[in-house]
Each structure stands twice: as C-alpha cells, then as structure tokens.
C-alpha cells in the first residue's frame, strides 16, 4: 500500500508535521508556491494543508486527481472553492467547528484573535501608533494627544460567534456596554455570564462607539458594512476588522475616514493582501493597520497545527469528519 502523501503549502508549527510523519505519511512542505507551481504538483497528493495565503480554486481542485481532503488552519475558508470541493466530494476541514456556544478559549487561534482585537481597540482609542512614532523621532509631545477611554463606551460586535463572544468577555472587563448583531436571528448562542442585547445592524452602527467585525466572508457578508452603515455611525466611532477584508467596503471606508465622518479604523485584514495593498487606505493617519496577524501567537500556532493534523489523521485513519466544513459525503 502506498504512503498517504500530504502537501503543506504554508508554514505551520512543527508539532503537527511530526504527528503526521509518525503516522507514516509522506509530508512535503513547500511555502510560497505560485498557483502555476501548485498546479504542476497537486496531482500527486492525497491531502493539502494550507492557510489563507494559499488559494484553492477551481483549477487547483480540477488538477488534484488524487486529492481526498483539504485542511485549512484558519477559522475562515473563503480562499477555498467549497462548491468545487463538494462537486468532487473532497472533504474540507477547518479549525474546531463544534457547537457555536462551545468554549474555544484554548482551541485553535480564537483567543489570539480576540486579544488582537482588544489590542487594536486600545491602540486606536489612545492613538498609540502616532504617539509612539513621534517619540521615536525624539518628539516628547506630551500634550499633543488625548485618548478615549473604553469605560462606559458601547461596543457593537458584528457577528457573535465564538470569537465575538471572547471579545465580549474581554470588553466587559473594561466595563464596556455590549450590543451585538447576528445575521441569523436564530443563532444567538451565548456562552457568557452577562446579558447581551441583540440589535439590527443599522441600530448597532448608530449606537456604538466602537464596532468590531467577527463574521466569515461569504457572498452574503461582502460589503455588509458600506456607505449606508458608515453614514449612520457616530463621528467619534472607531471600527475594527480582524475577520476578513471585504466585509467592510474599503472604498466607502476610505471616503468616510478622509472626510472625518468617523474617527478611525483599525484593520488586520484587507481585500488585497501582500504586494497589492490599498495604501490609500492604510496610509491615512486615522488608520491603524497590521498584516493579517490577529490569529498568530506562539500558543495559537501550535494549537492550530495540532488541530489540523488531528483532522487529517482522523480522516485517513477512521473516516472522522468532526471538523468538516463542506458537504462531503462519506462513501
């Protein structure tokens, strides 16, 4: 019987690699493959492990003659053509996708994403980037800045799943008032020991001092926050996105920020990432930007690697599809 061949296209913690090699799998790591390079080799592999940096489109799936599963180490999977995977009956696995009210504090990269959201919120509220930049230039401008407290402010959480709930817990420690919006009104799973008020998106935009986005990117959530919603926001509002680029319309956000219709934005994700960044947006003085690192921590990287390896091993060993995210049908 030939060995199961696994291709890893993005960097993951070595722990997961060791786990799969201990199972006897042949594991190959090839970072920063171009789409053309991936097309040439994908036919030889039974499984591919990737992060959101690798696009698994129709052409890749068509060329993957032996592919049986795709495992992504991210919480979002908009970079994978799920419909094509369904058509080819290829199993697609994500990070732990148990019950929406399951405690994921010590699973995957949910906690570092929530913590990075709070980091961005505090940094934007205090204008810490600009203050620090002036200090590094030797400018002790003590009276040139005035930050905003989180105390008693209203935080609007757009998408109240597992990460949204982790953010709510942390924001409550700052004595913020929490309101939330979920697209699915029947999916208000709340794993918290304090009440949360659910409101419509427009009302959330009107009432919030801070707004943070925690939804997957789908055809329904692209441009969920655009000109209309931005126009409803307070002039002092700050918006944060650690989910996916494109949920907030970047051109509409650029206009709102340039014209001081809202106070600022803190963004970890963008429509185009890598070499084609929207520098018109990122370079604005009221924008704080980080390079899609919200889910990156030493602990989170290890947990994601282990969870991904467990998905792949469980699938090939016993047909386990616990963390399946598509419509794969077991034969």
C-alpha positions as a LaTeX table, in Angstrom:
\begin{tabular}{lrrr}
\hline
Residue & $x$ (\AA) & $y$ (\AA) & $z$ (\AA) \\
\hline
Unk1 & 0.00 & 0.00 & 0.00 \\
Unk2 & 1.45 & 3.36 & $-0.98$ \\
Unk3 & 2.02 & 6.07 & 1.60 \\
Unk4 & $-0.51$ & 8.84 & 2.07 \\
Unk5 & 1.04 & 12.00 & 0.66 \\
Unk6 & 0.44 & 15.34 & 2.35 \\
Unk7 & 1.38 & 18.71 & 0.85 \\
Unk8 & 1.73 & 21.69 & 3.21 \\
Unk9 & 1.78 & 25.00 & 1.33 \\
Unk10 & 2.07 & 27.44 & 4.25 \\
Unk11 & 4.12 & 27.46 & 7.41 \\
Unk12 & 2.65 & 25.53 & 10.34 \\
Unk13 & 4.09 & 24.59 & 13.71 \\
Unk14 & 6.35 & 21.53 & 13.53 \\
Unk15 & 4.25 & 19.64 & 16.09 \\
Unk16 & 1.54 & 18.85 & 13.55 \\
Unk17 & 4.12 & 17.80 & 10.95 \\
Unk18 & 5.69 & 15.39 & 13.45 \\
Unk19 & 2.27 & 13.92 & 14.25 \\
Unk20 & 1.55 & 13.13 & 10.60 \\
Unk21 & 5.01 & 11.73 & 9.93 \\
Unk22 & 4.58 & 9.49 & 12.99 \\
Unk23 & 1.50 & 8.06 & 11.23 \\
Unk24 & 3.73 & 7.09 & 8.32 \\
Unk25 & 2.54 & 9.84 & 5.97 \\
Unk26 & 4.89 & 11.34 & 3.42 \\
Unk27 & 4.85 & 15.06 & 4.22 \\
Unk28 & 6.21 & 17.72 & 1.87 \\
Unk29 & 6.40 & 21.39 & 2.81 \\
Unk30 & 6.52 & 23.96 & 0.01 \\
Unk31 & 5.95 & 27.54 & 1.09 \\
Unk32 & 5.08 & 30.42 & $-1.23$ \\
Unk33 & 4.18 & 28.26 & $-4.20$ \\
Unk34 & 2.77 & 30.17 & $-7.13$ \\
Unk35 & $-0.58$ & 28.98 & $-8.45$ \\
Unk36 & 1.16 & 27.59 & $-11.55$ \\
Unk37 & 3.69 & 25.71 & $-9.43$ \\
Unk38 & 0.91 & 24.25 & $-7.29$ \\
Unk39 & $-0.98$ & 23.15 & $-10.39$ \\
Unk40 & 2.04 & 21.14 & $-11.52$ \\
Unk41 & 2.41 & 19.09 & $-8.34$ \\
Unk42 & $-1.03$ & 18.88 & $-6.72$ \\
Unk43 & $-1.97$ & 15.74 & $-8.68$ \\
Unk44 & 0.46 & 13.69 & $-6.58$ \\
Unk45 & $-1.13$ & 14.39 & $-3.19$ \\
Unk46 & $-3.90$ & 12.88 & $-1.11$ \\
Unk47 & $-4.27$ & 15.93 & 1.13 \\
Unk48 & $-3.28$ & 19.58 & 1.16 \\
Unk49 & $-2.81$ & 21.67 & 4.28 \\
Unk50 & $-2.89$ & 25.43 & 3.84 \\
Unk51 & $-3.54$ & 28.78 & 5.43 \\
Unk52 & $-5.49$ & 31.65 & 3.89 \\
Unk53 & $-2.37$ & 32.64 & 1.92 \\
Unk54 & $-2.95$ & 29.73 & $-0.47$ \\
Unk55 & $-5.92$ & 29.94 & $-2.85$ \\
Unk56 & $-7.51$ & 26.57 & $-3.61$ \\
Unk57 & $-9.59$ & 27.47 & $-6.64$ \\
Unk58 & $-11.42$ & 25.50 & $-9.31$ \\
Unk59 & $-8.25$ & 24.99 & $-11.37$ \\
Unk60 & $-6.33$ & 23.53 & $-8.42$ \\
Unk61 & $-9.15$ & 21.18 & $-7.45$ \\
Unk62 & $-9.61$ & 20.04 & $-11.07$ \\
Unk63 & $-5.89$ & 19.23 & $-11.29$ \\
Unk64 & $-5.87$ & 17.40 & $-7.94$ \\
Unk65 & $-6.69$ & 13.93 & $-9.28$ \\
Unk66 & $-5.84$ & 12.10 & $-6.05$ \\
Unk67 & $-6.94$ & 14.75 & $-3.54$ \\
Unk68 & $-9.21$ & 13.45 & $-0.81$ \\
Unk69 & $-9.12$ & 16.24 & 1.74 \\
Unk70 & $-8.18$ & 19.89 & 2.22 \\
Unk71 & $-7.36$ & 21.13 & 5.72 \\
Unk72 & $-7.09$ & 24.84 & 6.43 \\
Unk73 & $-5.51$ & 26.14 & 9.62 \\
Unk74 & $-7.61$ & 29.33 & 9.56 \\
Unk75 & $-11.04$ & 29.98 & 11.01 \\
Unk76 & $-12.21$ & 31.34 & 7.64 \\
Unk77 & $-12.27$ & 29.37 & 4.41 \\
Unk78 & $-13.20$ & 31.90 & 1.73 \\
Unk79 & $-9.93$ & 31.08 & $-0.10$ \\
Unk80 & $-11.20$ & 27.58 & $-0.90$ \\
Unk81 & $-13.76$ & 26.91 & $-3.65$ \\
Unk82 & $-16.17$ & 24.97 & $-1.48$ \\
Unk83 & $-18.65$ & 24.34 & $-4.30$ \\
Unk84 & $-15.97$ & 22.66 & $-6.42$ \\
Unk85 & $-14.80$ & 20.60 & $-3.44$ \\
Unk86 & $-18.38$ & 19.47 & $-2.94$ \\
Unk87 & $-18.69$ & 18.55 & $-6.60$ \\
Unk88 & $-15.52$ & 16.43 & $-6.42$ \\
Unk89 & $-16.52$ & 15.09 & $-2.98$ \\
Unk90 & $-13.30$ & 16.29 & $-1.37$ \\
Unk91 & $-13.55$ & 16.73 & 2.39 \\
Unk92 & $-12.68$ & 20.23 & 3.64 \\
Unk93 & $-11.69$ & 20.67 & 7.28 \\
Unk94 & $-11.32$ & 23.86 & 9.31 \\
Unk95 & $-10.37$ & 24.77 & 12.83 \\
Unk96 & $-12.56$ & 23.34 & 15.59 \\
Unk97 & $-16.11$ & 23.88 & 14.34 \\
Unk98 & $-18.09$ & 22.39 & 17.20 \\
Unk99 & $-21.25$ & 23.88 & 18.66 \\
Unk100 & $-21.34$ & 27.69 & 18.33 \\
Unk101 & $-21.59$ & 28.04 & 22.11 \\
Unk102 & $-18.60$ & 25.75 & 22.75 \\
Unk103 & $-15.78$ & 27.23 & 24.84 \\
Unk104 & $-12.85$ & 27.60 & 22.42 \\
Unk105 & $-10.59$ & 29.63 & 24.71 \\
Unk106 & $-7.83$ & 27.02 & 24.45 \\
Unk107 & $-8.51$ & 25.82 & 20.94 \\
Unk108 & $-7.10$ & 27.00 & 17.62 \\
Unk109 & $-6.43$ & 30.71 & 17.23 \\
Unk110 & $-9.66$ & 32.06 & 18.68 \\
Unk111 & $-8.04$ & 33.60 & 21.76 \\
Unk112 & $-5.18$ & 35.43 & 19.97 \\
Unk113 & $-7.71$ & 36.86 & 17.51 \\
Unk114 & $-9.83$ & 38.18 & 20.39 \\
Unk115 & $-6.75$ & 39.56 & 22.15 \\
Unk116 & $-5.52$ & 41.25 & 18.95 \\
Unk117 & $-8.94$ & 42.85 & 18.58 \\
Unk118 & $-8.60$ & 44.34 & 22.05 \\
Unk119 & $-5.05$ & 45.46 & 21.24 \\
Unk120 & $-6.28$ & 47.29 & 18.14 \\
Unk121 & $-9.20$ & 48.80 & 20.05 \\
Unk122 & $-6.97$ & 50.15 & 22.80 \\
Unk123 & $-4.29$ & 51.34 & 20.40 \\
Unk124 & $-6.80$ & 53.16 & 18.20 \\
Unk125 & $-8.59$ & 54.67 & 21.19 \\
Unk126 & $-5.30$ & 56.01 & 22.53 \\
Unk127 & $-3.80$ & 56.93 & 19.14 \\
Unk128 & $-0.78$ & 54.95 & 20.32 \\
Unk129 & 0.76 & 54.45 & 16.90 \\
Unk130 & 1.12 & 58.16 & 16.21 \\
Unk131 & 2.26 & 58.88 & 19.76 \\
Unk132 & 4.91 & 56.14 & 19.61 \\
Unk133 & 6.06 & 57.30 & 16.17 \\
Unk134 & 6.64 & 60.83 & 17.45 \\
Unk135 & 8.53 & 59.52 & 20.47 \\
Unk136 & 10.83 & 57.51 & 18.21 \\
Unk137 & 11.55 & 60.76 & 16.38 \\
Unk138 & 12.54 & 62.36 & 19.68 \\
Unk139 & 9.37 & 64.45 & 19.92 \\
Unk140 & 8.09 & 64.41 & 23.52 \\
Unk141 & 4.65 & 65.73 & 22.56 \\
Unk142 & 3.02 & 65.07 & 25.91 \\
Unk143 & 0.10 & 67.43 & 25.37 \\
Unk144 & $-0.45$ & 66.79 & 21.67 \\
Unk145 & $-2.76$ & 63.80 & 22.08 \\
Unk146 & $-5.86$ & 62.87 & 24.04 \\
Unk147 & $-7.03$ & 59.28 & 24.04 \\
Unk148 & $-10.51$ & 57.86 & 24.54 \\
Unk149 & $-11.44$ & 55.56 & 27.41 \\
Unk150 & $-13.20$ & 52.25 & 26.88 \\
Unk151 & $-15.04$ & 52.70 & 30.19 \\
Unk152 & $-18.81$ & 53.03 & 29.68 \\
Unk153 & $-18.43$ & 53.06 & 25.91 \\
Unk154 & $-20.71$ & 50.92 & 23.75 \\
Unk155 & $-19.07$ & 48.14 & 21.77 \\
Unk156 & $-21.01$ & 46.79 & 18.82 \\
Unk157 & $-19.97$ & 43.27 & 17.84 \\
Unk158 & $-20.90$ & 42.31 & 14.28 \\
Unk159 & $-21.03$ & 38.52 & 14.34 \\
Unk160 & $-21.48$ & 36.98 & 17.76 \\
Unk161 & $-19.94$ & 33.56 & 17.31 \\
Unk162 & $-17.03$ & 32.16 & 19.25 \\
Unk163 & $-14.55$ & 34.98 & 18.62 \\
Unk164 & $-17.22$ & 37.63 & 19.09 \\
Unk165 & $-18.06$ & 36.14 & 22.47 \\
Unk166 & $-14.39$ & 36.02 & 23.52 \\
Unk167 & $-14.10$ & 39.71 & 22.61 \\
Unk168 & $-17.24$ & 40.46 & 24.62 \\
Unk169 & $-15.76$ & 38.82 & 27.72 \\
Unk170 & $-12.62$ & 40.93 & 27.45 \\
Unk171 & $-14.51$ & 44.13 & 26.70 \\
Unk172 & $-16.75$ & 43.55 & 29.71 \\
Unk173 & $-13.64$ & 43.59 & 31.90 \\
Unk174 & $-13.14$ & 47.17 & 30.67 \\
Unk175 & $-16.74$ & 47.90 & 31.75 \\
Unk176 & $-17.97$ & 48.46 & 28.22 \\
Unk177 & $-21.61$ & 48.10 & 27.24 \\
Unk178 & $-22.03$ & 45.25 & 24.74 \\
Unk179 & $-24.52$ & 45.08 & 21.88 \\
Unk180 & $-24.36$ & 42.56 & 19.06 \\
Unk181 & $-25.68$ & 41.74 & 15.61 \\
Unk182 & $-26.04$ & 38.28 & 14.09 \\
Unk183 & $-27.25$ & 37.71 & 10.55 \\
Unk184 & $-29.07$ & 34.56 & 11.66 \\
Unk185 & $-31.53$ & 35.65 & 14.34 \\
Unk186 & $-31.95$ & 32.02 & 15.38 \\
Unk187 & $-28.24$ & 31.58 & 16.02 \\
Unk188 & $-27.82$ & 33.63 & 19.17 \\
Unk189 & $-25.70$ & 31.16 & 21.08 \\
Unk190 & $-24.27$ & 32.98 & 24.07 \\
Unk191 & $-21.71$ & 31.34 & 26.34 \\
Unk192 & $-21.45$ & 34.28 & 28.74 \\
Unk193 & $-22.37$ & 35.10 & 32.32 \\
Unk194 & $-23.73$ & 38.57 & 31.47 \\
Unk195 & $-26.58$ & 39.68 & 29.20 \\
Unk196 & $-26.00$ & 40.89 & 25.65 \\
Unk197 & $-28.53$ & 42.94 & 23.70 \\
Unk198 & $-29.03$ & 41.84 & 20.09 \\
Unk199 & $-29.97$ & 44.61 & 17.67 \\
Unk200 & $-30.28$ & 45.20 & 13.93 \\
Unk201 & $-27.11$ & 46.18 & 12.08 \\
Unk202 & $-28.25$ & 49.75 & 11.42 \\
Unk203 & $-29.08$ & 50.27 & 15.10 \\
Unk204 & $-25.72$ & 48.85 & 16.10 \\
Unk205 & $-23.97$ & 51.32 & 13.78 \\
Unk206 & $-25.93$ & 54.23 & 15.26 \\
Unk207 & $-25.33$ & 53.38 & 18.92 \\
Unk208 & $-21.78$ & 52.05 & 19.02 \\
Unk209 & $-18.64$ & 53.95 & 19.99 \\
Unk210 & $-16.53$ & 51.01 & 18.81 \\
Unk211 & $-17.56$ & 48.43 & 16.20 \\
Unk212 & $-15.71$ & 45.16 & 15.67 \\
Unk213 & $-16.34$ & 42.62 & 12.90 \\
Unk214 & $-16.25$ & 38.85 & 13.50 \\
Unk215 & $-18.07$ & 37.21 & 10.60 \\
Unk216 & $-16.91$ & 34.81 & 7.91 \\
Unk217 & $-16.58$ & 36.22 & 4.41 \\
Unk218 & $-19.36$ & 34.89 & 2.20 \\
Unk219 & $-21.39$ & 36.23 & $-0.70$ \\
Unk220 & $-23.89$ & 37.48 & 1.89 \\
Unk221 & $-21.36$ & 39.33 & 4.07 \\
Unk222 & $-19.23$ & 41.03 & 1.37 \\
Unk223 & $-19.83$ & 44.80 & 1.72 \\
Unk224 & $-22.02$ & 44.18 & 4.75 \\
Unk225 & $-20.73$ & 47.48 & 6.09 \\
Unk226 & $-20.69$ & 50.08 & 3.34 \\
Unk227 & $-21.65$ & 53.72 & 2.74 \\
Unk228 & $-25.09$ & 53.46 & 4.34 \\
Unk229 & $-23.83$ & 51.89 & 7.55 \\
Unk230 & $-20.80$ & 54.20 & 7.79 \\
Unk231 & $-23.09$ & 57.23 & 7.43 \\
Unk232 & $-25.08$ & 56.04 & 10.45 \\
Unk233 & $-22.03$ & 55.88 & 12.73 \\
Unk234 & $-21.05$ & 58.44 & 15.32 \\
Unk235 & $-18.40$ & 60.95 & 14.32 \\
Unk236 & $-16.19$ & 59.56 & 17.13 \\
Unk237 & $-16.74$ & 55.91 & 16.17 \\
Unk238 & $-13.80$ & 53.56 & 15.63 \\
Unk239 & $-14.26$ & 50.41 & 13.52 \\
Unk240 & $-12.11$ & 47.29 & 13.83 \\
Unk241 & $-11.84$ & 44.35 & 11.45 \\
Unk242 & $-9.88$ & 41.19 & 12.29 \\
Unk243 & $-12.20$ & 38.91 & 10.28 \\
Unk244 & $-11.81$ & 39.19 & 6.51 \\
Unk245 & $-11.17$ & 42.00 & 4.06 \\
Unk246 & $-14.20$ & 42.96 & 2.01 \\
Unk247 & $-16.81$ & 42.66 & 4.75 \\
Unk248 & $-16.26$ & 46.40 & 5.13 \\
Unk249 & $-16.28$ & 48.15 & 1.76 \\
Unk250 & $-12.78$ & 49.63 & 1.57 \\
Unk251 & $-13.59$ & 52.48 & $-0.81$ \\
Unk252 & $-16.54$ & 53.61 & 1.30 \\
Unk253 & $-14.41$ & 53.33 & 4.44 \\
Unk254 & $-11.64$ & 55.36 & 2.78 \\
Unk255 & $-14.11$ & 58.12 & 1.97 \\
Unk256 & $-15.55$ & 58.16 & 5.49 \\
Unk257 & $-12.09$ & 58.36 & 7.07 \\
Unk258 & $-10.74$ & 61.00 & 4.71 \\
Unk259 & $-13.76$ & 63.20 & 5.36 \\
Unk260 & $-13.65$ & 62.57 & 9.14 \\
Unk261 & $-17.12$ & 61.08 & 9.14 \\
Unk262 & $-15.82$ & 58.58 & 11.68 \\
Unk263 & $-12.82$ & 58.91 & 13.97 \\
Unk264 & $-10.74$ & 55.94 & 12.84 \\
Unk265 & $-10.27$ & 52.34 & 11.81 \\
Unk266 & $-8.04$ & 49.51 & 12.99 \\
Unk267 & $-7.62$ & 46.85 & 10.32 \\
Unk268 & $-5.85$ & 43.49 & 10.27 \\
Unk269 & $-7.40$ & 42.25 & 7.02 \\
Unk270 & $-7.76$ & 43.71 & 3.54 \\
Unk271 & $-9.39$ & 42.92 & 0.20 \\
Unk272 & $-5.93$ & 42.59 & $-1.35$ \\
Unk273 & $-3.09$ & 41.38 & 0.84 \\
Unk274 & 0.62 & 41.02 & 0.16 \\
Unk275 & 2.05 & 43.10 & $-2.65$ \\
Unk276 & $-1.13$ & 44.91 & $-3.74$ \\
Unk277 & $-2.18$ & 46.62 & $-0.53$ \\
Unk278 & $-4.61$ & 49.52 & $-0.58$ \\
Unk279 & $-2.08$ & 52.10 & 0.57 \\
Unk280 & $-4.52$ & 54.96 & 0.05 \\
Unk281 & $-6.45$ & 53.48 & 2.97 \\
Unk282 & $-3.59$ & 52.13 & 5.06 \\
Unk283 & $-1.53$ & 55.34 & 4.94 \\
Unk284 & $-4.28$ & 57.53 & 6.40 \\
Unk285 & $-3.28$ & 58.98 & 9.80 \\
Unk286 & $-6.50$ & 57.72 & 11.40 \\
Unk287 & $-5.92$ & 54.11 & 10.29 \\
Unk288 & $-4.04$ & 51.55 & 12.38 \\
Unk289 & $-3.02$ & 48.54 & 10.28 \\
Unk290 & $-1.47$ & 45.14 & 10.95 \\
Unk291 & $-0.62$ & 42.42 & 8.36 \\
Unk292 & $-3.32$ & 39.77 & 8.98 \\
Unk293 & $-1.70$ & 38.53 & 12.20 \\
Unk294 & $-4.67$ & 38.57 & 14.58 \\
Unk295 & $-4.68$ & 34.80 & 14.91 \\
Unk296 & $-0.92$ & 34.49 & 15.20 \\
Unk297 & 0.53 & 33.68 & 18.60 \\
Unk298 & 3.06 & 31.03 & 19.58 \\
Unk299 & 0.42 & 29.13 & 21.50 \\
Unk300 & $-2.24$ & 29.57 & 18.85 \\
Unk301 & 0.07 & 28.41 & 16.07 \\
Unk302 & 0.79 & 25.20 & 17.94 \\
Unk303 & $-2.87$ & 24.57 & 18.71 \\
Unk304 & $-3.84$ & 25.17 & 15.08 \\
Unk305 & $-1.14$ & 22.82 & 13.84 \\
Unk306 & $-2.23$ & 20.06 & 16.22 \\
Unk307 & $-5.92$ & 20.53 & 15.37 \\
Unk308 & $-5.18$ & 20.42 & 11.64 \\
Unk309 & $-3.03$ & 17.29 & 11.97 \\
Unk310 & $-5.78$ & 15.64 & 14.02 \\
Unk311 & $-8.31$ & 16.47 & 11.27 \\
Unk312 & $-6.14$ & 14.85 & 8.60 \\
Unk313 & $-5.12$ & 11.84 & 10.67 \\
Unk314 & $-8.67$ & 11.18 & 11.87 \\
Unk315 & $-9.98$ & 11.35 & 8.32 \\
Unk316 & $-7.48$ & 8.88 & 6.86 \\
Unk317 & $-7.40$ & 6.58 & 9.88 \\
Unk318 & $-11.10$ & 6.18 & 10.58 \\
Unk319 & $-13.11$ & 8.49 & 8.33 \\
Unk320 & $-13.58$ & 11.02 & 11.14 \\
Unk321 & $-15.18$ & 14.22 & 9.82 \\
Unk322 & $-15.69$ & 16.07 & 13.12 \\
Unk323 & $-14.47$ & 19.44 & 11.84 \\
Unk324 & $-15.90$ & 19.17 & 8.34 \\
Unk325 & $-16.96$ & 22.49 & 6.81 \\
Unk326 & $-18.40$ & 21.37 & 3.46 \\
Unk327 & $-20.91$ & 18.84 & 2.12 \\
Unk328 & $-18.57$ & 15.89 & 1.77 \\
Unk329 & $-20.41$ & 12.57 & 1.59 \\
Unk330 & $-18.79$ & 9.52 & 3.15 \\
Unk331 & $-18.76$ & 6.57 & 0.80 \\
\hline
\end{tabular}
